[in-house]
Amino acid sequence: MSIEMWGARSSSTSLLVAVLLVAVSLAESTEIIVGGTKGWTTGFDYDSWLTSQNIQVRVGDTLVFKNPDPLTHTVAIVGDADSYQRCVLGGATQITPIPAGTNVTVTIPATLEGKTLYAVCTIPGHCTDMQKIHGTVLAALANSTAPPPGAMTPGPLANDADLNRYICWTTAILLIAACFWNSG
Ligand SMILES: [Cu+2]
């Protein structure tokens, strides 16, 4: 009886660990909708927005640029602060058009770790109308918070039902043991 019980408990613990691993791996990369409900458009101060939302941009995160307008925007990368400030877009790279009503997703590469991402719209007049965003790229969240693959990790009881079942079985076993002890 007790072997069966521990078997059952161990499989529910494994399930819990698996669920936790999935949760941790999901938490490691964040999807950031640039501008929130505003989307990626002109006349909105993205740099103030990023600061006010206290958003941290990390390697592996995805930035979603949603075009809410009936015209095409782009998202492009400029390499330095001066070009970004003055909207000098001649050296812009990775220029990706975002047709009306569509989205473009940019995944932050590891090469940007510790550097500043400068993203702009290259449609004439849009960068100078504040359609640009910049922020320092932080390292991805450490994997060390998750147990290494295959590691045996003692987990807490999955939930109250498991705890109740555990207490129930333990009590039953003790009662039966006490009966045998008394009858013997
Ligand atoms: Cu634009």
Backbone and ligand atoms as CSV (ligand in chain L), in Angstrom:
chain,resi,resn,atom,element,x,y,z
A,1,MET,N,N,0.843,-1.207,0.000
A,1,MET,CA,C,0.000,0.000,0.000
A,1,MET,C,C,0.881,1.262,0.000
A,2,SER,N,N,1.899,1.239,0.841
A,2,SER,CA,C,2.690,2.464,0.938
A,2,SER,C,C,3.521,2.688,-0.334
A,3,ILE,N,N,3.922,1.584,-1.000
A,3,ILE,CA,C,4.687,1.737,-2.243
A,3,ILE,C,C,3.814,2.414,-3.300
A,4,GLU,N,N,2.539,1.962,-3.391
A,4,GLU,CA,C,1.610,2.554,-4.351
A,4,GLU,C,C,1.465,4.051,-4.089
A,5,MET,N,N,1.336,4.384,-2.823
A,5,MET,CA,C,1.119,5.779,-2.474
A,5,MET,C,C,2.293,6.636,-2.934
A,6,TRP,N,N,3.494,6.177,-2.621
A,6,TRP,CA,C,4.659,7.000,-2.981
A,6,TRP,C,C,4.802,7.092,-4.496
A,7,GLY,N,N,4.441,5.998,-5.194
A,7,GLY,CA,C,4.487,6.029,-6.655
A,7,GLY,C,C,3.572,7.109,-7.188
A,8,ALA,N,N,2.356,7.142,-6.672
A,8,ALA,CA,C,1.373,8.117,-7.135
A,8,ALA,C,C,1.856,9.530,-6.830
A,9,ARG,N,N,2.416,9.689,-5.649
A,9,ARG,CA,C,2.824,11.030,-5.275
A,9,ARG,C,C,4.002,11.491,-6.127
A,10,SER,N,N,4.903,10.567,-6.389
A,10,SER,CA,C,6.082,10.929,-7.163
A,10,SER,C,C,5.700,11.350,-8.586
A,11,SER,N,N,4.665,10.695,-9.180
A,11,SER,CA,C,4.316,11.101,-10.544
A,11,SER,C,C,3.634,12.459,-10.545
A,12,SER,N,N,2.878,12.760,-9.491
A,12,SER,CA,C,2.252,14.082,-9.472
A,12,SER,C,C,3.316,15.155,-9.224
A,13,THR,N,N,4.358,14.798,-8.472
A,13,THR,CA,C,5.453,15.746,-8.264
A,13,THR,C,C,6.188,16.006,-9.574
A,14,SER,N,N,6.406,14.937,-10.362
A,14,SER,CA,C,7.075,15.100,-11.665
A,14,SER,C,C,6.277,16.025,-12.562
A,15,LEU,N,N,4.962,15.849,-12.524
A,15,LEU,CA,C,4.093,16.688,-13.349
A,15,LEU,C,C,4.252,18.150,-12.921
A,16,LEU,N,N,4.271,18.351,-11.607
A,16,LEU,CA,C,4.411,19.709,-11.081
A,16,LEU,C,C,5.724,20.327,-11.547
A,17,VAL,N,N,6.806,19.537,-11.461
A,17,VAL,CA,C,8.119,20.036,-11.886
A,17,VAL,C,C,8.078,20.395,-13.365
A,18,ALA,N,N,7.437,19.528,-14.174
A,18,ALA,CA,C,7.336,19.795,-15.616
A,18,ALA,C,C,6.591,21.102,-15.868
A,19,VAL,N,N,5.495,21.292,-15.147
A,19,VAL,CA,C,4.700,22.511,-15.315
A,19,VAL,C,C,5.526,23.730,-14.929
A,20,LEU,N,N,6.285,23.608,-13.825
A,20,LEU,CA,C,7.121,24.730,-13.387
A,20,LEU,C,C,8.186,25.058,-14.427
A,21,LEU,N,N,8.781,24.006,-15.031
A,21,LEU,CA,C,9.810,24.222,-16.050
A,21,LEU,C,C,9.238,24.989,-17.233
A,22,VAL,N,N,8.032,24.615,-17.653
A,22,VAL,CA,C,7.392,25.313,-18.771
A,22,VAL,C,C,7.153,26.772,-18.394
A,23,ALA,N,N,6.675,26.988,-17.158
A,23,ALA,CA,C,6.399,28.352,-16.701
A,23,ALA,C,C,7.681,29.180,-16.710
A,24,VAL,N,N,8.786,28.586,-16.227
A,24,VAL,CA,C,10.058,29.311,-16.176
A,24,VAL,C,C,10.533,29.638,-17.586
A,25,SER,N,N,10.431,28.661,-18.519
A,25,SER,CA,C,10.947,28.925,-19.855
A,25,SER,C,C,10.087,29.978,-20.560
A,26,LEU,N,N,8.796,30.035,-20.234
A,26,LEU,CA,C,7.952,31.082,-20.819
A,26,LEU,C,C,8.330,32.448,-20.263
A,27,ALA,N,N,8.689,32.468,-18.981
A,27,ALA,CA,C,8.992,33.747,-18.337
A,27,ALA,C,C,10.301,34.334,-18.846
A,28,GLU,N,N,11.150,33.500,-19.443
A,28,GLU,CA,C,12.478,33.976,-19.812
A,28,GLU,C,C,12.488,34.927,-20.997
A,29,SER,N,N,11.494,34.837,-21.869
A,29,SER,CA,C,11.459,35.846,-22.919
A,29,SER,C,C,10.109,36.553,-22.875
A,30,THR,N,N,10.177,37.849,-23.026
A,30,THR,CA,C,8.982,38.665,-22.877
A,30,THR,C,C,8.610,39.269,-24.224
A,31,GLU,N,N,7.307,39.320,-24.488
A,31,GLU,CA,C,6.837,39.988,-25.692
A,31,GLU,C,C,6.434,41.407,-25.301
A,32,ILE,N,N,7.035,42.364,-25.965
A,32,ILE,CA,C,6.754,43.762,-25.653
A,32,ILE,C,C,6.011,44.378,-26.840
A,33,ILE,N,N,4.768,44.793,-26.598
A,33,ILE,CA,C,4.011,45.471,-27.651
A,33,ILE,C,C,4.440,46.932,-27.622
A,34,VAL,N,N,5.198,47.337,-28.611
A,34,VAL,CA,C,5.760,48.688,-28.603
A,34,VAL,C,C,4.632,49.729,-28.666
A,35,GLY,N,N,4.635,50.624,-27.662
A,35,GLY,CA,C,3.612,51.666,-27.598
A,35,GLY,C,C,2.305,51.196,-26.984
A,36,GLY,N,N,2.243,49.929,-26.557
A,36,GLY,CA,C,1.005,49.382,-25.982
A,36,GLY,C,C,-0.142,49.504,-26.969
A,37,THR,N,N,-1.269,50.019,-26.516
A,37,THR,CA,C,-2.449,50.101,-27.387
A,37,THR,C,C,-2.276,51.143,-28.500
A,38,LYS,N,N,-1.315,52.034,-28.338
A,38,LYS,CA,C,-1.051,53.046,-29.366
A,38,LYS,C,C,-0.475,52.425,-30.635
A,39,GLY,N,N,0.280,51.345,-30.438
A,39,GLY,CA,C,0.971,50.734,-31.573
A,39,GLY,C,C,2.173,51.571,-32.002
A,40,TRP,N,N,2.621,51.361,-33.235
A,40,TRP,CA,C,3.831,52.012,-33.779
A,40,TRP,C,C,3.389,53.056,-34.774
A,41,THR,N,N,3.425,54.322,-34.339
A,41,THR,CA,C,2.857,55.391,-35.144
A,41,THR,C,C,3.607,56.695,-34.891
A,42,THR,N,N,3.201,57.742,-35.542
A,42,THR,CA,C,3.839,59.049,-35.330
A,42,THR,C,C,3.151,59.783,-34.182
A,43,GLY,N,N,3.840,60.813,-33.657
A,43,GLY,CA,C,3.228,61.689,-32.664
A,43,GLY,C,C,3.080,61.055,-31.284
A,44,PHE,N,N,3.864,60.026,-31.003
A,44,PHE,CA,C,3.788,59.388,-29.689
A,44,PHE,C,C,5.214,59.262,-29.175
A,45,ASP,N,N,5.419,59.642,-27.913
A,45,ASP,CA,C,6.777,59.664,-27.365
A,45,ASP,C,C,7.150,58.282,-26.806
A,46,TYR,N,N,7.765,57.460,-27.665
A,46,TYR,CA,C,8.082,56.073,-27.288
A,46,TYR,C,C,9.137,55.981,-26.193
A,47,ASP,N,N,10.085,56.922,-26.209
A,47,ASP,CA,C,11.129,56.853,-25.188
A,47,ASP,C,C,10.547,57.131,-23.797
A,48,SER,N,N,9.661,58.125,-23.709
A,48,SER,CA,C,9.003,58.391,-22.420
A,48,SER,C,C,8.111,57.225,-22.024
A,49,TRP,N,N,7.447,56.661,-23.026
A,49,TRP,CA,C,6.564,55.512,-22.770
A,49,TRP,C,C,7.369,54.348,-22.177
A,50,LEU,N,N,8.504,54.040,-22.775
A,50,LEU,CA,C,9.333,52.915,-22.318
A,50,LEU,C,C,9.772,53.137,-20.864
A,51,THR,N,N,10.179,54.384,-20.564
A,51,THR,CA,C,10.621,54.708,-19.206
A,51,THR,C,C,9.446,54.632,-18.230
A,52,SER,N,N,8.314,55.198,-18.624
A,52,SER,CA,C,7.169,55.256,-17.704
A,52,SER,C,C,6.597,53.870,-17.425
A,53,GLN,N,N,6.720,52.963,-18.390
A,53,GLN,CA,C,6.205,51.604,-18.191
A,53,GLN,C,C,7.199,50.734,-17.425
A,54,ASN,N,N,8.399,51.305,-17.197
A,54,ASN,CA,C,9.450,50.561,-16.496
A,54,ASN,C,C,9.737,49.220,-17.197
A,55,ILE,N,N,9.746,49.272,-18.519
A,55,ILE,CA,C,9.960,48.054,-19.300
A,55,ILE,C,C,11.455,47.810,-19.466
A,56,GLN,N,N,11.864,46.589,-19.179
A,56,GLN,CA,C,13.259,46.213,-19.399
A,56,GLN,C,C,13.335,45.370,-20.656
A,57,VAL,N,N,14.257,45.723,-21.521
A,57,VAL,CA,C,14.433,44.981,-22.769
A,57,VAL,C,C,15.621,44.039,-22.596
A,58,ARG,N,N,15.369,42.757,-22.802
A,58,ARG,CA,C,16.420,41.750,-22.605
A,58,ARG,C,C,16.672,40.954,-23.881
A,59,VAL,N,N,17.873,40.408,-23.961
A,59,VAL,CA,C,18.207,39.509,-25.065
A,59,VAL,C,C,17.153,38.393,-25.114
A,60,GLY,N,N,16.643,38.109,-26.299
A,60,GLY,CA,C,15.637,37.051,-26.458
A,60,GLY,C,C,14.206,37.570,-26.390
A,61,ASP,N,N,14.029,38.777,-25.868
A,61,ASP,CA,C,12.680,39.363,-25.854
A,61,ASP,C,C,12.258,39.691,-27.286
A,62,THR,N,N,10.962,39.768,-27.492
A,62,THR,CA,C,10.487,40.178,-28.811
A,62,THR,C,C,9.751,41.510,-28.710
A,63,LEU,N,N,10.066,42.376,-29.632
A,63,LEU,CA,C,9.366,43.659,-29.726
A,63,LEU,C,C,8.371,43.536,-30.869
A,64,VAL,N,N,7.107,43.817,-30.583
A,64,VAL,CA,C,6.090,43.735,-31.632
A,64,VAL,C,C,5.716,45.154,-32.053
A,65,PHE,N,N,5.954,45.454,-33.322
A,65,PHE,CA,C,5.609,46.761,-33.870
A,65,PHE,C,C,4.302,46.611,-34.644
A,66,LYS,N,N,3.237,47.185,-34.101
A,66,LYS,CA,C,1.905,47.070,-34.711
A,66,LYS,C,C,1.555,48.378,-35.401
A,67,ASN,N,N,1.283,48.288,-36.679
A,67,ASN,CA,C,0.926,49.490,-37.434
A,67,ASN,C,C,-0.592,49.695,-37.389
A,68,PRO,N,N,-1.065,50.749,-36.707
A,68,PRO,CA,C,-2.508,50.979,-36.597
A,68,PRO,C,C,-3.038,51.898,-37.706
A,69,ASP,N,N,-2.152,52.343,-38.598
A,69,ASP,CA,C,-2.500,53.408,-39.550
A,69,ASP,C,C,-2.774,52.885,-40.959
A,70,PRO,N,N,-3.469,53.684,-41.781
A,70,PRO,CA,C,-3.770,53.271,-43.164
A,70,PRO,C,C,-2.611,53.564,-44.122
A,71,LEU,N,N,-1.396,53.528,-43.604
A,71,LEU,CA,C,-0.216,53.754,-44.452
A,71,LEU,C,C,0.903,52.851,-43.936
A,72,THR,N,N,1.950,52.726,-44.760
A,72,THR,CA,C,3.058,51.858,-44.367
A,72,THR,C,C,4.039,52.595,-43.459
A,73,HIS,N,N,4.419,51.952,-42.347
A,73,HIS,CA,C,5.557,52.406,-41.549
A,73,HIS,C,C,6.674,51.403,-41.800
A,74,THR,N,N,7.833,51.670,-41.202
A,74,THR,CA,C,8.901,50.676,-41.233
A,74,THR,C,C,9.466,50.581,-39.821
A,75,VAL,N,N,10.256,49.537,-39.592
A,75,VAL,CA,C,11.101,49.530,-38.398
A,75,VAL,C,C,12.506,49.248,-38.910
A,76,ALA,N,N,13.460,50.030,-38.423
A,76,ALA,CA,C,14.849,49.893,-38.858
A,76,ALA,C,C,15.746,50.195,-37.669
A,77,ILE,N,N,16.985,49.753,-37.790
A,77,ILE,CA,C,17.943,49.954,-36.712
A,77,ILE,C,C,18.959,51.009,-37.138
A,78,VAL,N,N,19.194,51.982,-36.266
A,78,VAL,CA,C,20.314,52.901,-36.516
A,78,VAL,C,C,21.393,52.604,-35.475
A,79,GLY,N,N,22.642,52.818,-35.870
A,79,GLY,CA,C,23.752,52.293,-35.087
A,79,GLY,C,C,24.270,53.171,-33.971
A,80,ASP,N,N,23.920,54.452,-33.954
A,80,ASP,CA,C,24.524,55.304,-32.931
A,80,ASP,C,C,23.546,56.355,-32.434
A,81,ALA,N,N,23.870,56.887,-31.251
A,81,ALA,CA,C,22.993,57.828,-30.567
A,81,ALA,C,C,22.776,59.099,-31.373
A,82,ASP,N,N,23.856,59.568,-32.030
A,82,ASP,CA,C,23.750,60.827,-32.760
A,82,ASP,C,C,22.775,60.711,-33.938
A,83,SER,N,N,22.906,59.623,-34.723
A,83,SER,CA,C,21.981,59.415,-35.847
A,83,SER,C,C,20.549,59.315,-35.332
A,84,TYR,N,N,20.415,58.661,-34.199
A,84,TYR,CA,C,19.088,58.482,-33.611
A,84,TYR,C,C,18.496,59.827,-33.195
A,85,GLN,N,N,19.305,60.612,-32.457
A,85,GLN,CA,C,18.825,61.910,-31.968
A,85,GLN,C,C,18.404,62.814,-33.123
A,86,ARG,N,N,19.256,62.846,-34.157
A,86,ARG,CA,C,19.027,63.799,-35.242
A,86,ARG,C,C,18.238,63.200,-36.405
A,87,CYS,N,N,17.836,61.931,-36.266
A,87,CYS,CA,C,17.094,61.251,-37.328
A,87,CYS,C,C,17.863,61.268,-38.651
A,88,VAL,N,N,19.140,60.964,-38.581
A,88,VAL,CA,C,19.959,60.782,-39.781
A,88,VAL,C,C,19.885,59.303,-40.123
A,89,LEU,N,N,19.100,58.977,-41.151
A,89,LEU,CA,C,18.735,57.574,-41.362
A,89,LEU,C,C,19.458,56.904,-42.518
A,90,GLY,N,N,20.456,57.609,-43.090
A,90,GLY,CA,C,21.189,57.057,-44.226
A,90,GLY,C,C,21.837,55.712,-43.928
A,91,GLY,N,N,22.288,55.525,-42.672
A,91,GLY,CA,C,22.965,54.280,-42.328
A,91,GLY,C,C,22.055,53.253,-41.673
A,92,ALA,N,N,20.738,53.481,-41.736
A,92,ALA,CA,C,19.807,52.544,-41.092
A,92,ALA,C,C,19.893,51.160,-41.735
A,93,THR,N,N,19.805,50.131,-40.909
A,93,THR,CA,C,19.867,48.752,-41.425
A,93,THR,C,C,18.607,47.990,-41.021
A,94,GLN,N,N,18.475,46.814,-41.608
A,94,GLN,CA,C,17.356,45.915,-41.312
A,94,GLN,C,C,16.013,46.650,-41.459
A,95,ILE,N,N,15.922,47.445,-42.518
A,95,ILE,CA,C,14.690,48.214,-42.737
A,95,ILE,C,C,13.571,47.253,-43.138
A,96,THR,N,N,12.558,47.160,-42.303
A,96,THR,CA,C,11.462,46.228,-42.559
A,96,THR,C,C,10.159,46.996,-42.688
A,97,PRO,N,N,9.523,46.941,-43.858
A,97,PRO,CA,C,8.246,47.642,-44.001
A,97,PRO,C,C,7.145,46.995,-43.174
A,98,ILE,N,N,6.266,47.820,-42.646
A,98,ILE,CA,C,5.109,47.316,-41.898
A,98,ILE,C,C,3.864,47.875,-42.583
A,99,PRO,N,N,3.293,47.142,-43.543
A,99,PRO,CA,C,2.111,47.654,-44.251
A,99,PRO,C,C,0.952,47.934,-43.285
A,100,ALA,N,N,0.034,48.767,-43.743
A,100,ALA,CA,C,-1.123,49.168,-42.939
A,100,ALA,C,C,-1.766,47.975,-42.244
A,101,GLY,N,N,-1.984,48.113,-40.958
A,101,GLY,CA,C,-2.718,47.099,-40.201
A,101,GLY,C,C,-1.961,45.814,-39.930
A,102,THR,N,N,-0.643,45.774,-40.201
A,102,THR,CA,C,0.114,44.537,-39.948
A,102,THR,C,C,1.132,44.750,-38.823
A,103,ASN,N,N,1.782,43.660,-38.435
A,103,ASN,CA,C,2.775,43.699,-37.356
A,103,ASN,C,C,4.117,43.193,-37.851
A,104,VAL,N,N,5.174,43.667,-37.233
A,104,VAL,CA,C,6.505,43.089,-37.439
A,104,VAL,C,C,7.084,42.794,-36.056
A,105,THR,N,N,7.644,41.595,-35.914
A,105,THR,CA,C,8.231,41.204,-34.639
A,105,THR,C,C,9.746,41.181,-34.752
A,106,VAL,N,N,10.395,41.841,-33.827
A,106,VAL,CA,C,11.857,41.886,-33.808
A,106,VAL,C,C,12.337,41.184,-32.540
A,107,THR,N,N,13.167,40.151,-32.712
A,107,THR,CA,C,13.728,39.464,-31.551
A,107,THR,C,C,15.100,40.065,-31.247
A,108,ILE,N,N,15.305,40.407,-29.981
A,108,ILE,CA,C,16.555,41.069,-29.596
A,108,ILE,C,C,17.705,40.055,-29.609
A,109,PRO,N,N,18.716,40.265,-30.476
A,109,PRO,CA,C,19.822,39.308,-30.566
A,109,PRO,C,C,20.827,39.486,-29.433
A,110,ALA,N,N,21.552,38.406,-29.140
A,110,ALA,CA,C,22.556,38.423,-28.061
A,110,ALA,C,C,23.656,39.450,-28.327
A,111,THR,N,N,23.861,39.774,-29.618
A,111,THR,CA,C,24.922,40.732,-29.954
A,111,THR,C,C,24.626,42.136,-29.409
A,112,LEU,N,N,23.384,42.376,-29.032
A,112,LEU,CA,C,23.024,43.701,-28.502
A,112,LEU,C,C,23.137,43.782,-26.976
A,113,GLU,N,N,23.522,42.679,-26.355
A,113,GLU,CA,C,23.601,42.678,-24.886
A,113,GLU,C,C,24.534,43.785,-24.393
A,114,GLY,N,N,24.029,44.591,-23.462
A,114,GLY,CA,C,24.821,45.674,-22.885
A,114,GLY,C,C,24.895,46.908,-23.780
A,115,LYS,N,N,24.323,46.795,-24.982
A,115,LYS,CA,C,24.342,47.939,-25.891
A,115,LYS,C,C,22.959,48.599,-25.915
A,116,THR,N,N,22.857,49.638,-26.708
A,116,THR,CA,C,21.574,50.317,-26.811
A,116,THR,C,C,20.944,50.006,-28.160
A,117,LEU,N,N,19.678,49.646,-28.105
A,117,LEU,CA,C,18.921,49.416,-29.332
A,117,LEU,C,C,18.305,50.750,-29.762
A,118,TYR,N,N,18.565,51.135,-30.998
A,118,TYR,CA,C,17.943,52.337,-31.556
A,118,TYR,C,C,17.073,51.911,-32.729
A,119,ALA,N,N,15.766,51.980,-32.570
A,119,ALA,CA,C,14.861,51.591,-33.654
A,119,ALA,C,C,14.063,52.811,-34.101
A,120,VAL,N,N,13.898,52.922,-35.413
A,120,VAL,CA,C,13.195,54.086,-35.968
A,120,VAL,C,C,12.269,53.644,-37.096
A,121,CYS,N,N,11.369,54.543,-37.483
A,121,CYS,CA,C,10.643,54.384,-38.738
A,121,CYS,C,C,11.379,55.246,-39.758
A,122,THR,N,N,11.634,54.663,-40.939
A,122,THR,CA,C,12.426,55.388,-41.952
A,122,THR,C,C,11.573,56.153,-42.967
A,123,ILE,N,N,10.247,56.114,-42.810
A,123,ILE,CA,C,9.398,56.892,-43.724
A,123,ILE,C,C,9.704,58.375,-43.460
A,124,PRO,N,N,9.981,59.154,-44.514
A,124,PRO,CA,C,10.389,60.554,-44.316
A,124,PRO,C,C,9.424,61.314,-43.391
A,125,GLY,N,N,10.014,62.002,-42.406
A,125,GLY,CA,C,9.221,62.813,-41.483
A,125,GLY,C,C,8.732,62.069,-40.254
A,126,HIS,N,N,8.767,60.749,-40.276
A,126,HIS,CA,C,8.208,59.998,-39.146
A,126,HIS,C,C,9.143,59.972,-37.934
A,127,CYS,N,N,10.442,59.803,-38.190
A,127,CYS,CA,C,11.402,59.786,-37.075
A,127,CYS,C,C,11.373,61.130,-36.346
A,128,THR,N,N,11.365,62.217,-37.125
A,128,THR,CA,C,11.340,63.541,-36.487
A,128,THR,C,C,9.998,63.803,-35.809
A,129,ASP,N,N,8.996,63.011,-36.134
A,129,ASP,CA,C,7.705,63.097,-35.452
A,129,ASP,C,C,7.631,62.013,-34.357
A,130,MET,N,N,8.800,61.727,-33.762
A,130,MET,CA,C,8.930,60.878,-32.569
A,130,MET,C,C,8.743,59.376,-32.790
A,131,GLN,N,N,8.623,58.937,-34.055
A,131,GLN,CA,C,8.447,57.493,-34.243
A,131,GLN,C,C,9.808,56.804,-34.177
A,132,LYS,N,N,10.293,56.714,-32.963
A,132,LYS,CA,C,11.593,56.076,-32.691
A,132,LYS,C,C,11.609,55.656,-31.231
A,133,ILE,N,N,12.397,54.647,-30.961
A,133,ILE,CA,C,12.463,54.145,-29.585
A,133,ILE,C,C,13.866,53.616,-29.332
A,134,HIS,N,N,14.368,53.879,-28.140
A,134,HIS,CA,C,15.690,53.321,-27.805
A,134,HIS,C,C,15.725,52.868,-26.354
A,135,GLY,N,N,16.553,51.888,-26.108
A,135,GLY,CA,C,16.705,51.382,-24.746
A,135,GLY,C,C,17.905,50.463,-24.637
A,136,THR,N,N,18.450,50.391,-23.434
A,136,THR,CA,C,19.596,49.508,-23.182
A,136,THR,C,C,19.110,48.067,-23.117
A,137,VAL,N,N,19.853,47.193,-23.774
A,137,VAL,CA,C,19.480,45.773,-23.795
A,137,VAL,C,C,20.217,45.048,-22.677
A,138,LEU,N,N,19.437,44.442,-21.783
A,138,LEU,CA,C,20.008,43.695,-20.657
A,138,LEU,C,C,20.206,42.235,-21.042
A,139,ALA,N,N,21.013,41.549,-20.262
A,139,ALA,CA,C,21.230,40.118,-20.493
A,139,ALA,C,C,19.923,39.365,-20.281
A,140,ALA,N,N,19.786,38.230,-20.951
A,140,ALA,CA,C,18.616,37.374,-20.729
A,140,ALA,C,C,18.615,36.937,-19.272
A,141,LEU,N,N,17.423,36.670,-18.738
A,141,LEU,CA,C,17.338,36.199,-17.355
A,141,LEU,C,C,18.071,34.874,-17.252
A,142,ALA,N,N,18.843,34.710,-16.174
A,142,ALA,CA,C,19.678,33.511,-16.024
A,142,ALA,C,C,18.828,32.252,-15.985
A,143,ASN,N,N,19.362,31.199,-16.621
A,143,ASN,CA,C,18.678,29.908,-16.589
A,143,ASN,C,C,18.847,29.212,-15.250
A,144,SER,N,N,19.750,29.747,-14.401
A,144,SER,CA,C,20.091,29.064,-13.155
A,144,SER,C,C,18.907,28.946,-12.208
A,145,THR,N,N,17.834,29.707,-12.449
A,145,THR,CA,C,16.664,29.593,-11.589
A,145,THR,C,C,15.923,28.278,-11.853
A,146,ALA,N,N,16.149,27.688,-13.036
A,146,ALA,CA,C,15.493,26.416,-13.357
A,146,ALA,C,C,16.442,25.276,-13.018
A,147,PRO,N,N,15.921,24.145,-12.545
A,147,PRO,CA,C,16.789,23.013,-12.257
A,147,PRO,C,C,17.427,22.512,-13.545
A,148,PRO,N,N,18.649,21.982,-13.485
A,148,PRO,CA,C,19.260,21.448,-14.701
A,148,PRO,C,C,18.445,20.284,-15.229
A,149,PRO,N,N,18.497,20.031,-16.545
A,149,PRO,CA,C,17.687,18.954,-17.128
A,149,PRO,C,C,17.986,17.626,-16.446
A,150,GLY,N,N,16.957,16.876,-16.132
A,150,GLY,CA,C,17.122,15.548,-15.562
A,150,GLY,C,C,17.396,15.539,-14.074
A,151,ALA,N,N,17.538,16.707,-13.489
A,151,ALA,CA,C,17.834,16.743,-12.055
A,151,ALA,C,C,16.615,16.313,-11.246
A,152,MET,N,N,16.863,15.608,-10.174
A,152,MET,CA,C,15.772,15.230,-9.274
A,152,MET,C,C,15.564,16.396,-8.329
A,153,THR,N,N,14.417,16.990,-8.428
A,153,THR,CA,C,14.175,18.168,-7.604
A,153,THR,C,C,13.030,17.894,-6.647
A,154,PRO,N,N,13.301,17.972,-5.349
A,154,PRO,CA,C,12.187,17.805,-4.438
A,154,PRO,C,C,11.240,18.985,-4.587
A,155,GLY,N,N,10.002,18.700,-4.873
A,155,GLY,CA,C,9.041,19.782,-5.044
A,155,GLY,C,C,8.061,19.798,-3.891
A,156,PRO,N,N,7.387,20.895,-3.700
A,156,PRO,CA,C,6.349,20.937,-2.676
A,156,PRO,C,C,5.165,20.088,-3.123
A,157,LEU,N,N,4.284,19.768,-2.231
A,157,LEU,CA,C,3.061,19.055,-2.621
A,157,LEU,C,C,2.290,19.953,-3.578
A,158,ALA,N,N,1.718,19.303,-4.601
A,158,ALA,CA,C,1.146,20.078,-5.695
A,158,ALA,C,C,0.049,21.036,-5.240
A,159,ASN,N,N,-0.810,20.565,-4.362
A,159,ASN,CA,C,-1.896,21.432,-3.917
A,159,ASN,C,C,-2.521,20.861,-2.636
A,160,ASP,N,N,-3.530,21.489,-2.160
A,160,ASP,CA,C,-4.161,21.068,-0.916
A,160,ASP,C,C,-4.736,19.659,-1.015
A,161,ALA,N,N,-5.275,19.325,-2.195
A,161,ALA,CA,C,-5.861,17.994,-2.384
A,161,ALA,C,C,-4.786,16.929,-2.181
A,162,ASP,N,N,-3.594,17.177,-2.751
A,162,ASP,CA,C,-2.483,16.248,-2.576
A,162,ASP,C,C,-2.094,16.148,-1.102
A,163,LEU,N,N,-2.061,17.287,-0.448
A,163,LEU,CA,C,-1.674,17.324,0.960
A,163,LEU,C,C,-2.675,16.534,1.791
A,164,ASN,N,N,-3.973,16.760,1.504
A,164,ASN,CA,C,-5.031,16.046,2.229
A,164,ASN,C,C,-4.908,14.537,2.013
A,165,ARG,N,N,-4.675,14.136,0.759
A,165,ARG,CA,C,-4.541,12.721,0.424
A,165,ARG,C,C,-3.352,12.133,1.188
A,166,TYR,N,N,-2.283,12.891,1.237
A,166,TYR,CA,C,-1.060,12.458,1.924
A,166,TYR,C,C,-1.337,12.242,3.410
A,167,ILE,N,N,-2.019,13.201,4.019
A,167,ILE,CA,C,-2.342,13.100,5.445
A,167,ILE,C,C,-3.269,11.908,5.688
A,168,CYS,N,N,-4.254,11.736,4.802
A,168,CYS,CA,C,-5.224,10.649,4.882
A,168,CYS,C,C,-4.525,9.288,4.881
A,169,TRP,N,N,-3.675,9.083,3.870
A,169,TRP,CA,C,-2.962,7.815,3.712
A,169,TRP,C,C,-2.056,7.564,4.915
A,170,THR,N,N,-1.333,8.596,5.339
A,170,THR,CA,C,-0.415,8.440,6.468
A,170,THR,C,C,-1.188,8.021,7.710
A,171,THR,N,N,-2.336,8.660,7.956
A,171,THR,CA,C,-3.163,8.343,9.115
A,171,THR,C,C,-3.665,6.905,9.023
A,172,ALA,N,N,-4.143,6.518,7.819
A,172,ALA,CA,C,-4.661,5.164,7.613
A,172,ALA,C,C,-3.581,4.127,7.913
A,173,ILE,N,N,-2.387,4.375,7.412
A,173,ILE,CA,C,-1.283,3.424,7.599
A,173,ILE,C,C,-0.937,3.306,9.085
A,174,LEU,N,N,-0.913,4.439,9.766
A,174,LEU,CA,C,-0.593,4.435,11.201
A,174,LEU,C,C,-1.663,3.665,11.981
A,175,LEU,N,N,-2.945,3.859,11.605
A,175,LEU,CA,C,-4.054,3.160,12.281
A,175,LEU,C,C,-3.926,1.653,12.093
A,176,ILE,N,N,-3.656,1.232,10.839
A,176,ILE,CA,C,-3.514,-0.194,10.537
A,176,ILE,C,C,-2.323,-0.771,11.305
A,177,ALA,N,N,-1.239,-0.016,11.316
A,177,ALA,CA,C,-0.046,-0.461,12.054
A,177,ALA,C,C,-0.380,-0.623,13.531
A,178,ALA,N,N,-1.166,0.334,14.058
A,178,ALA,CA,C,-1.544,0.283,15.473
A,178,ALA,C,C,-2.414,-0.946,15.747
A,179,CYS,N,N,-3.324,-1.310,14.802
A,179,CYS,CA,C,-4.186,-2.488,14.947
A,179,CYS,C,C,-3.321,-3.745,15.045
A,180,PHE,N,N,-2.367,-3.868,14.102
A,180,PHE,CA,C,-1.486,-5.057,14.092
A,180,PHE,C,C,-0.687,-5.131,15.368
A,181,TRP,N,N,-0.204,-3.955,15.795
A,181,TRP,CA,C,0.625,-3.867,17.009
A,181,TRP,C,C,-0.203,-4.382,18.202
A,182,ASN,N,N,-1.480,-3.909,18.301
A,182,ASN,CA,C,-2.340,-4.270,19.428
A,182,ASN,C,C,-2.738,-5.745,19.376
A,183,SER,N,N,-3.083,-6.219,18.128
A,183,SER,CA,C,-3.555,-7.620,18.013
A,183,SER,C,C,-2.372,-8.581,18.194
A,184,GLY,N,N,-1.156,-8.110,17.896
A,184,GLY,CA,C,0.026,-8.975,18.009
A,184,GLY,C,C,0.435,-8.966,19.473
L,1,CU,CU,CU,6.350,55.637,-39.884
